[in-house]
Amino acid sequence: MSKFWSEAAKRCEPYVPGEQINRTDIIKLNTNENPYPPSQMVTKAIVEGTNRGLNLYPSPTADQLKEEIAAFNDLSKDNIFVGNGSDEILALAFMAFFDTNRKIKYPNISYSFYPVYAKLFNIQAELVPLNDDFTIPIENFFHSEGGVIFPNPNAPTSIYLGIEAVKEILENNPNQVVIVDEAYIDFASDSAVSLVDSYENLLVIQTMSKSRSLAGLRVGFALGQPELIEGLTRIKDSFNSYTLDRLAITGAIAAVKDVTYFNETREKIIQTREWTITEMKRRGFSVLPSQANFIFTTHPEQNASQLYTTLKEKGILVRHFKQKSVEDYIRITIGTDEQMKEFFKVLDVII
């Protein structure tokens, strides 16, 4: 630990992302990326975009992208905030809506960036234990002192919380912001976006990394009432007005416009997910009910850590978390049908 570090640098514990291995023979099922390429409209727009304007700064407001996202979600441009991936927007939201002297709430098994941000910004947090079946005990999120944040579907458990339950959390935190992190919502049931007009304390954060195959472009967005969007903008513009580059904006606009491709690929992933769950259960695995593009699974006779290691040795990456409450589980991203068939070939040899 350097004597030159600030107090923030000393106390933070950086997020550890899933492994990125530059090998073409690896089947990568560990970081919840979309196995399908982006829409051809996206690649065409980006290629055309490289021929103009790269010598100029991008739009700091990305109004055209906001308008496309707003139209897709039946909202107005003033309800939309865009940023450099949903992780950046989460960080901005922590700064915009959570205070150091008021304790926030999030699940104890959840996205591991939340505790990173809490420590970085010196925000006190209460980690709310999940139920024994890994569902969220909604009543324990009521009356938060400083705010609430949770993923829906949850990560890494993949379990979805219904809209009526989300409403209850909102209604029992009328004076605090409730952030619903919907990175995987396009593989699930109804989005909390339908509640934006009715709840001034709701901020929904989504990403184009999963369902729109744009993990490499880093585009995320938030949806909420204008007062919350202004709060995010004030924080963003206080350190970087140009969070999205020209090509990211151009590609994201095209991705939102191509609704047909969006629906086709997400439906493919949902179908493959359901087939994968059936096949895992047939092999003796227990699988939590997933509404994401991944599954969370355990086997009574297989050590999860060893299974992760053996799969990696055989060219398949999955994710294993060392947190005690989930150390018996592995998380498996849903790939193409071909990738999942190859996964099962290797799995059958191991077990």
DAMOBEL-V828198 format. One record per residue. N is the residue number from 0. NEAR is the number of other ideal C-beta (glycine too) atoms within 8 Angstrom. Layout:
BEGIN
N,NEAR + N,NEAR
END
This chain:
BEGIN
0,4 + 1,5 + 2,4 + 3,3 + 4,8 + 5,5 + 6,6 + 7,9 + 8,8 + 9,8 + 10,9 + 11,9 + 12,6 + 13,5 + 14,6 + 15,4 + 16,6 + 17,7 + 18,7 + 19,6 + 20,7 + 21,3 + 22,6 + 23,3 + 24,4 + 25,9 + 26,10 + 27,10 + 28,12 + 29,10 + 30,11 + 31,10 + 32,10 + 33,12 + 34,9 + 35,8 + 36,4 + 37,10 + 38,12 + 39,7 + 40,11 + 41,14 + 42,10 + 43,9 + 44,12 + 45,12 + 46,8 + 47,9 + 48,13 + 49,8 + 50,5 + 51,6 + 52,6 + 53,8 + 54,3 + 55,6 + 56,4 + 57,10 + 58,7 + 59,8 + 60,5 + 61,11 + 62,8 + 63,9 + 64,13 + 65,14 + 66,9 + 67,12 + 68,13 + 69,12 + 70,7 + 71,8 + 72,9 + 73,4 + 74,10 + 75,6 + 76,8 + 77,6 + 78,13 + 79,14 + 80,13 + 81,14 + 82,16 + 83,9 + 84,11 + 85,14 + 86,8 + 87,12 + 88,15 + 89,15 + 90,10 + 91,12 + 92,16 + 93,12 + 94,9 + 95,11 + 96,11 + 97,13 + 98,6 + 99,7 + 100,4 + 101,10 + 102,9 + 103,16 + 104,13 + 105,11 + 106,11 + 107,8 + 108,11 + 109,11 + 110,8 + 111,9 + 112,9 + 113,12 + 114,10 + 115,12 + 116,12 + 117,12 + 118,10 + 119,10 + 120,11 + 121,7 + 122,12 + 123,10 + 124,11 + 125,8 + 126,9 + 127,12 + 128,8 + 129,12 + 130,8 + 131,4 + 132,4 + 133,11 + 134,8 + 135,13 + 136,10 + 137,10 + 138,6 + 139,8 + 140,14 + 141,10 + 142,5 + 143,13 + 144,7 + 145,11 + 146,14 + 147,14 + 148,12 + 149,14 + 150,12 + 151,13 + 152,16 + 153,16 + 154,13 + 155,12 + 156,12 + 157,17 + 158,13 + 159,12 + 160,12 + 161,8 + 162,10 + 163,6 + 164,10 + 165,13 + 166,10 + 167,11 + 168,13 + 169,13 + 170,7 + 171,9 + 172,15 + 173,7 + 174,4 + 175,11 + 176,12 + 177,14 + 178,14 + 179,13 + 180,12 + 181,13 + 182,14 + 183,16 + 184,11 + 185,8 + 186,14 + 187,12 + 188,6 + 189,7 + 190,9 + 191,14 + 192,10 + 193,7 + 194,12 + 195,14 + 196,5 + 197,4 + 198,10 + 199,6 + 200,10 + 201,14 + 202,13 + 203,14 + 204,17 + 205,13 + 206,11 + 207,13 + 208,14 + 209,14 + 210,11 + 211,13 + 212,13 + 213,14 + 214,10 + 215,4 + 216,10 + 217,11 + 218,17 + 219,17 + 220,16 + 221,17 + 222,15 + 223,12 + 224,11 + 225,8 + 226,7 + 227,14 + 228,14 + 229,8 + 230,10 + 231,15 + 232,9 + 233,9 + 234,11 + 235,13 + 236,9 + 237,5 + 238,5 + 239,6 + 240,6 + 241,8 + 242,9 + 243,13 + 244,7 + 245,10 + 246,11 + 247,12 + 248,15 + 249,12 + 250,16 + 251,17 + 252,12 + 253,14 + 254,16 + 255,12 + 256,8 + 257,11 + 258,8 + 259,6 + 260,10 + 261,13 + 262,8 + 263,8 + 264,12 + 265,11 + 266,8 + 267,10 + 268,14 + 269,9 + 270,8 + 271,13 + 272,13 + 273,8 + 274,10 + 275,12 + 276,11 + 277,8 + 278,10 + 279,11 + 280,10 + 281,6 + 282,10 + 283,8 + 284,9 + 285,8 + 286,11 + 287,11 + 288,7 + 289,13 + 290,11 + 291,13 + 292,12 + 293,14 + 294,15 + 295,15 + 296,13 + 297,11 + 298,12 + 299,6 + 300,5 + 301,10 + 302,5 + 303,13 + 304,9 + 305,8 + 306,14 + 307,12 + 308,8 + 309,9 + 310,13 + 311,10 + 312,6 + 313,9 + 314,9 + 315,12 + 316,13 + 317,14 + 318,13 + 319,12 + 320,10 + 321,6 + 322,7 + 323,5 + 324,6 + 325,11 + 326,11 + 327,5 + 328,12 + 329,12 + 330,15 + 331,12 + 332,15 + 333,13 + 334,12 + 335,9 + 336,7 + 337,7 + 338,11 + 339,14 + 340,8 + 341,10 + 342,13 + 343,9 + 344,8 + 345,12 + 346,10 + 347,8 + 348,7 + 349,10 + 350,9
END
